Amino acid sequence: MSDNEIQGVKTAALLHDIGKLAVPEHILFEAGAADAGRVPEDRIHPQVGAEIISGVPFRIRCRR
């Protein structure tokens, strides 16, 4: 991998769960199996994460 791609992976690793800021703490740390009724709360974090970082001007460009 190029230095640019390595930096991209490092940045992604740091930010990959940032959307969990929108998930209530009691859900994040609840023991046991997921409750079917709360799946939407669990699954909203990727969209929230995308919104949080949407305004960040990244200089890193990786191939898709």
VMD Tcl script that draws the C-alpha trace (Angstrom):
set ca {
  {0.00 0.00 0.00}
  {1.14 3.53 -0.65}
  {1.78 5.94 2.22}
  {-1.43 7.75 1.26}
  {-3.47 4.53 1.44}
  {-1.93 3.61 4.79}
  {-2.87 7.03 6.17}
  {-6.39 6.53 4.82}
  {-6.73 3.22 6.66}
  {-5.44 4.81 9.88}
  {-7.95 7.65 9.58}
  {-10.80 5.25 8.84}
  {-9.86 3.13 11.86}
  {-10.06 6.18 14.11}
  {-13.43 7.30 12.77}
  {-15.23 4.06 11.92}
  {-17.61 4.11 14.92}
  {-18.00 7.86 15.43}
  {-21.72 7.56 14.67}
  {-22.19 5.58 17.86}
  {-22.26 8.96 19.56}
  {-25.94 8.98 18.57}
  {-26.73 5.60 20.17}
  {-27.81 5.83 23.81}
  {-25.18 4.51 26.22}
  {-27.56 2.00 27.82}
  {-27.92 0.33 24.42}
  {-24.21 0.32 23.62}
  {-23.28 -1.38 26.88}
  {-26.30 -3.64 27.33}
  {-25.39 -7.28 27.89}
  {-27.14 -10.04 25.99}
  {-28.75 -10.37 22.59}
  {-30.09 -7.37 20.69}
  {-33.77 -6.62 21.12}
  {-35.58 -6.66 17.77}
  {-37.43 -3.49 18.78}
  {-34.26 -1.43 19.06}
  {-32.55 -2.47 15.83}
  {-33.23 0.95 14.23}
  {-31.36 2.68 17.08}
  {-28.42 0.29 16.65}
  {-28.30 0.69 12.90}
  {-28.53 4.47 12.68}
  {-24.89 4.97 13.65}
  {-23.39 4.57 10.14}
  {-25.62 7.34 8.75}
  {-24.93 9.60 11.73}
  {-21.20 8.97 11.34}
  {-21.37 9.92 7.68}
  {-23.17 13.14 8.58}
  {-20.63 13.98 11.30}
  {-17.64 13.68 8.98}
  {-19.33 15.00 5.82}
  {-17.95 18.49 6.38}
  {-14.40 17.38 7.15}
  {-12.04 18.25 4.29}
  {-9.95 15.08 4.02}
  {-6.78 15.35 1.99}
  {-6.51 11.57 1.69}
  {-7.82 9.95 -1.47}
  {-7.99 6.18 -1.80}
  {-8.96 4.13 -4.81}
  {-12.40 2.58 -4.83}
}
mol new
graphics top color blue
foreach p $ca { graphics top sphere $p radius 0.5 }
foreach p [lrange $ca 0 end-1] q [lrange $ca 1 end] { graphics top cylinder $p $q radius 0.2 }
display resetview
